[in-house]
Amino acid sequence: MGIAIKRLKNEAALFKEALLAGVKYAEGRGVVEFEATDSASKKILYIYRRLAHDKVIQLLPEDRVAEKSLRHKLAIWYSKQLPMDHSLLK
């Protein structure tokens, strides 16, 4: 039985920005260089694992590591970096 994920307002847009920020974060750490041919799925998983390894986000139980939950987790991570009055949080 899966656990329901409460969607964020503007979650798709937050995720899109989170992916860009996550790539910048990971590459900025000097641990990876993404290629144009890398799939979004591959980037999502790598960014999630990098953020969890750096203790920036909490690790999910391994049975909950799926693209949908990782997209949600990255959107939450990014939303917490934005000012309260940011348009994506309204």
C-alpha positions in Angstrom: 0.0 0.0 0.0 1.5 3.4 -1.1 1.5 6.5 1.0 -0.4 9.4 -0.5 1.7 12.4 -1.4 0.1 15.8 -0.8 0.9 17.8 -3.8 2.2 21.3 -3.5 0.7 24.3 -5.2 2.7 24.8 -8.4 4.5 21.5 -7.8 5.4 20.9 -11.5 7.0 24.4 -11.8 8.7 24.0 -8.4 10.1 20.7 -9.6 11.3 22.1 -12.9 13.2 24.8 -11.0 14.4 22.3 -8.4 16.0 20.1 -11.1 17.9 23.1 -12.5 19.0 24.1 -8.9 19.9 20.5 -8.1 22.1 20.2 -11.2 23.8 23.5 -10.3 24.3 22.3 -6.7 25.7 18.9 -7.7 28.0 20.3 -10.3 29.1 23.1 -8.0 30.2 20.4 -5.5 32.6 19.2 -8.1 31.3 15.6 -7.9 29.5 15.3 -11.2 29.2 16.8 -14.6 25.9 16.1 -16.3 25.8 15.5 -20.0 23.1 16.8 -22.3 22.2 13.1 -23.0 21.6 12.3 -19.4 17.9 11.5 -18.8 15.8 13.6 -16.3 15.3 10.3 -14.3 19.0 9.8 -14.0 19.5 13.4 -12.9 16.6 13.3 -10.4 18.0 10.1 -8.7 21.6 11.5 -8.6 20.5 14.9 -7.2 18.3 13.2 -4.6 21.2 10.9 -3.5 23.7 13.8 -3.4 21.4 16.0 -1.3 20.7 13.1 1.1 24.4 12.2 1.3 25.2 15.9 2.1 22.4 15.8 4.7 20.5 18.6 3.0 17.3 16.5 2.8 16.1 13.4 4.7 16.7 10.0 3.1 13.6 8.1 2.1 13.1 4.5 3.0 14.5 2.6 0.0 11.1 1.1 -0.9 9.8 4.7 -1.4 12.5 5.7 -3.8 10.5 6.2 -7.0 10.6 9.0 -9.5 7.2 10.4 -8.4 8.3 10.7 -4.7 11.7 12.1 -5.7 10.1 14.8 -7.8 8.0 15.7 -4.9 10.9 15.7 -2.5 13.0 17.9 -4.8 10.1 20.3 -5.2 9.8 20.6 -1.4 13.5 21.1 -1.0 13.5 23.9 -3.6 10.3 25.5 -2.2 12.1 25.9 1.2 14.8 27.9 -0.4 12.4 30.5 -1.8 11.2 33.6 0.0 7.7 33.3 1.5 6.3 35.8 -1.0 7.7 34.0 -4.1 5.1 33.6 -6.9 5.6 29.8 -7.0 4.5 29.6 -3.4 1.2 31.4 -3.8 
